[in-house]
Amino acid sequence: MLLNVATSAREPGILVIELSGRIVLGRESSHLEDLVEKAIADGARNIVMDLAGIHVVDSSGIGIITLCFGRLSNLGGRFCVAGATGKVLDILKMARLDSIMPFAASVDEACALPGKAGLN
């Protein structure tokens, strides 16, 4: 399965990017980076990346998630990873992403965290 992407607005000012499939090296994953860049250009400052439907992530996927977090953080925005489980969560933790960006068990939990999208 390739990477499937859907977006939705939650509460005023929170963009949820719902992903399913794989975040791996390839054209599909680069579209995710483009989507986040466009959302930022359009004024998005609170993004929740929902990984509940992701079953594979590789080093390029880790890089894309990190790039999206860094880009938004540099602009004073807030970014949270939600819904990662199993091997995907293990890989993200092994890469220590949980030490630089907030993680939440679900989109609802991410949206409820202080400061929106998981940052104080």
C-alpha positions in Angstrom: 0.0 0.0 0.0 1.3 3.4 -0.9 0.9 6.5 1.3 -2.6 7.9 1.5 -3.1 11.3 2.9 -6.2 13.1 4.1 -6.5 16.4 5.9 -9.2 17.9 8.2 -9.6 20.9 10.5 -10.1 20.3 14.2 -11.0 23.1 16.5 -10.2 26.5 15.1 -6.6 26.5 14.0 -5.6 22.8 14.1 -4.9 20.9 10.9 -4.9 17.1 11.2 -3.0 15.2 8.5 -4.2 11.6 8.6 -1.9 9.1 7.0 -2.2 5.5 6.1 0.1 3.1 4.4 3.9 3.6 4.4 6.1 6.6 4.8 9.2 5.4 2.9 11.6 6.7 0.3 9.6 7.6 -2.8 7.4 10.1 -4.6 4.4 9.6 -2.3 6.3 10.6 0.8 7.7 13.7 -0.8 4.1 14.8 -1.4 3.7 14.8 2.4 6.5 17.3 2.7 4.9 19.5 0.0 1.5 19.3 1.7 3.0 20.5 5.0 4.9 23.3 3.3 1.7 24.5 1.5 -0.3 24.3 4.8 2.4 26.4 6.5 2.4 28.9 3.6 -1.4 29.1 3.9 -1.0 30.0 7.6 -1.3 26.6 9.5 0.5 26.9 12.8 -0.9 23.9 14.7 -0.5 20.5 12.9 -1.3 17.0 14.2 0.2 14.2 12.1 -2.0 11.1 12.6 0.1 8.0 12.1 -2.6 5.5 13.3 -2.8 4.1 9.8 0.9 3.8 9.1 2.4 0.4 9.2 5.9 1.0 7.8 8.3 4.0 8.2 11.9 4.1 7.1 14.7 6.6 7.6 13.4 8.9 4.9 10.0 8.9 6.6 11.7 9.8 9.9 13.5 12.6 8.0 10.2 13.9 6.6 8.5 13.9 10.0 11.5 15.7 11.5 11.6 18.2 8.7 7.9 19.1 9.1 8.3 19.5 12.9 11.4 21.7 12.5 9.9 23.8 9.8 6.8 24.5 11.8 8.7 25.0 15.1 11.0 27.6 13.4 7.9 29.6 12.7 6.6 29.4 16.2 4.1 26.7 15.3 3.1 23.5 17.1 3.4 20.0 15.8 2.4 16.7 17.4 2.6 13.1 16.2 -0.5 11.1 17.1 -1.6 7.5 16.9 1.7 5.8 16.2 1.7 2.2 17.5 3.6 -1.1 17.3 6.7 -1.2 15.2 6.2 2.3 13.8 6.2 3.8 17.4 9.2 1.7 18.3 11.2 3.0 15.3 10.2 6.6 16.0 11.3 6.2 19.6 14.5 4.4 18.6 15.2 7.5 16.5 14.5 9.5 19.6 11.8 11.7 18.0 9.8 11.4 21.2 12.5 13.5 22.9 12.2 16.4 20.5 8.6 16.5 19.6 5.3 15.7 21.4 3.6 12.3 20.9 0.0 11.5 21.7 -1.9 8.3 21.7 -4.7 9.8 19.5 -5.7 12.9 17.6 -8.2 13.8 20.3 -5.5 13.6 22.9 -3.1 15.7 20.8 -5.8 18.4 20.2 -6.5 18.5 24.0 -2.9 19.0 25.1 -2.0 22.4 26.4 -1.0 24.9 23.8 -2.8 23.0 21.0 -1.1 20.3 19.0 0.8 19.2 22.0 3.2 22.0 22.9 3.2 24.3 25.8 
